[in-house]
Amino acid sequence: MQIQSPHVHHHALRAASTALGLFLTVLGIAVFFRLASPAAGELARPIDPPLVAEQSSPGSKTERAVFAGGCFWGVQAVFQHTLGVTSAVSGYAGGTPASPSYEQVSSGRTGHAESVEITFDPKQISFGRLLQIYFSVAHDPTQLDRQDPDEGTQYRSEIFAASDAQQRDAEATIAELDKAHVFPRHIVTKVERLKAFYPAEPYHQDYATLHPDSLYIAAYDLPKIANLKKHYPEFYREQAVLAGGNHQ
């Protein structure tokens, strides 16, 4: 039996998954074990330190990066647990119209990708290190227009470069990773200049932290956080920096 992606119907997912510890129907149990299977968990592929020069803009106190890699809940969670990141906000980039809604983006017709805007301190972590975490832990860059159970161009792998330097570094990193055959398949991550980023609705922010018992979060996103801690302990922090600027 084909079970529809739990990310598609967000409101239904929230109602069902938050009751995980209290009530599971027969169907719910089946869904849980399907999602919790080893194939469903994110399998990290550690890569070498940044292949690009670790440098920052002269005099800059913070910089930003915008990454898309499937459902933004997991990508946001990974970078909220990354040292040097001061903010990670779920949102939309790469399409029209301006300020789209989740429902519009979910249709797959607006051209947007679910994305995360990362603000970081370049003195603590470089853009190159963020790329390292993005490619090895945050998502699978070889999946075309999908990520895990979520399908559609809105779940594509893409880097929205905030500067010419970021675009060069991203393209160089992809070329080197492909050349070294780090992944069993060709990297499909796109790179384009960032035109605009639109924050997602409040209920999408900090979702993994606020809903750790969600079936989807437990199966797909908590393993990513665990892999960050396992493979990059020097860049892992236990408390997430929430989108509102608080810690949890």
N, C-alpha and C positions, 0 to 999 in steps of 0.2 A: 504493500500500500504506500503510495506516495504521500508524504506529509508536507503540507505547505510550509514555507519558511516562516518561523515565528516572528521574524522581524517585519514582515509585511503588514500585519495587523497589530500595530503598536499598542493600542488601548486594550485589546483583548489579551495580549501578552502580559501586560502589567497586571491585569486582574487575576490571571491564572498563575503567573510565576511567583508573585509575592505570597501566595498561599502554599508554597511548596512544602514547608515544614508541617502544615496542618492538614492538607487534603490533597490527595492525588487520585484522580479517576483512573480506570484501567487504561484509557487512551493517554492520559497524562503520563503514566508510568512508561508506556511504550515510547512516547516522545522523548522522555528524559533519557532512557537508556540508549536511544538512537543518537541523541545529541552528545551524550557523555562518552560515546565510543572513542577509542584512540584515534580513529580516522577523523573525528570531528574536531578534536582539540588542535589548537595551533601548534605546529611543529616548528620550533625555532631552527634557524640555520645560521649559526654564528659565523660572522665574517671578520676579516682582518680590520685593524684600525683604519680610520679614514684614508682613502686613496687620494684625497685632495688636500691641499695645504690648509692647515688650521689657522685661519686668520679672521679678523673681524674688522668692521668699518672703523676707521680712526675716530676716536672720541665717542663712539656709540655706547650707550649704557645698556640698551636692549635692542634686539633684532627680532624679526618675526619670520616664520616659515609656515607654509600652508601645504598640508599633505592630505591626499585622499587615498583610502585603502580599504574599501568595503564599508560596513556599518560604522558610523562615526563613534558609537559608544566605546568600542574597543580601542580604536586609535587614540581617542581622547584619554582613556584610562591609562594607557601605556605612558604617554607623555606627562600626565599628571603625576606619575610616580618617578619621573626622570629628574635627577638633580640638575639645577641650572635653568630649568623651565619655570617661569614665573606665572604663566597662564596657558591654559589649553581650552579652547572654546569650540564646541561642535557647531557646524554650519554648512553653508553651501557655496560652491565656487564653480566657475567655468561655464555658465549658461546665461540664459535670459528667461524671464524678465528679472528686474531688480527685486530684491527682497522677496524671494519666493517662499511659499509655504511648504511644509513637509508633504502635504497631499499633492501639491503640484510637482515637486521633485520626484516623489514616488511614482508618478505616472511614467517617468522615463522620457518625457517629451520636452523638457525644458533645457536639456543639455547640461544641467548642473551635476556635480558629484558631491556626495556626502563627504565633507572635508573637516579638517581641524586646523584652526589657526593657533600656532604655537608662538608664544612670546618667550624669549630666552635671553639669558645673560651670557654674552659671548666670552666673558672672562672665566665663566665656569664650565661652559660646554659650547663646542663649536657647531657650526652647521654641518660639518663633515661627520661629527659624532651623531647628530640627529639623523643623518642619512643612514648611518650604520644601524641604528636602532630601528629605523623605519623599514629598511629592507630585510633585516634579519629577525625581528621580533614582532613588529606591529601588524604585518600582513604578509601575504604570499604574492610577490610581484610578478608571478608567472601566470596568474589567473586572469583571463581576459573578460572584462565587463561582468565580473562577479567576484565574490569572496565568500568562501564557505557556502552556506545555503542560500545566500542572497544573490539574485541575478538581476542584471540590468546595467545600463551604462552609468546610472547614478552610483553604482558600487565599483566603478573602475579604479584602477591604480594610476594615480597622477600626482605630479609635483607641480605646484603653482609657484614658480620662482618669483620672489619679491625683488630681485635685482639681477643684473647681467651676470654677476659673479655666482649667484646661486644657480642660475641656469647652466652656466659652464660647469660648475662643480657637479650638479646632478647628472648632466649628460656624460661627463667624464666617468663618474662612478658607475653608471649603468654600463658603459662600454667596457670598463675594466672587469666588472663582475661577469658580464657575458663572456669576455675573452678568457677569463679564468675558469669558466664553467662551474661557478659556485652553485648554481641551481641546475637541476636536471633538464629544465626547459628554458626557452628564451624569455628574458624579462620583457614584459609588455607595458611597463610603466611609461606613461606619457610625461613630457615636460613642456610647459608653456608658461609665459609670463602671466603673473597674477593681475587680473583686471579689477576684480572686486571680490570681497568676502562678505557673506551675509550670515550673521549668527542665527542658529536654529532656535526654535521655540524653547522656552524655559524648561519644559518637561523633558527635553532631550539632554540637558546639561547635567554632567556629573552622574549619568545614569548608572554606570557600573558600580560606583561607590554607594549610591543610594539604594540600589537593588541587587545586592550580591547573591540573593537567593533565586533570582530569575533563572529559569531554565536556560535561556539563551546566554546570559552572562556567564553562568557556571560552566557551560560547555565550550564557549568560544572566546571569551574575553579574560576570565580569570587565569587561564593557562598562559596568556600573553604576558600578564603581569608577573606571573611566576617565572617565566622564561627571562624576562628583563632582570629579575633579581638573581637568577641562576647564572646567566651568561655575562651580565654586565653589572656586577655588584657595586662597582665603583661609581656607577651612575644611578643606582637605585635608591629611592627613599621610601620609607614605610608609609608615611602620611602623604596622601594625595593633595595636591594644590587644586582646590576646587575652582570652578569658573567664577564664583563670587568672590574669590580672593581669600577664602578661608582654607583651613587645613582639616583633614579628617583621616 
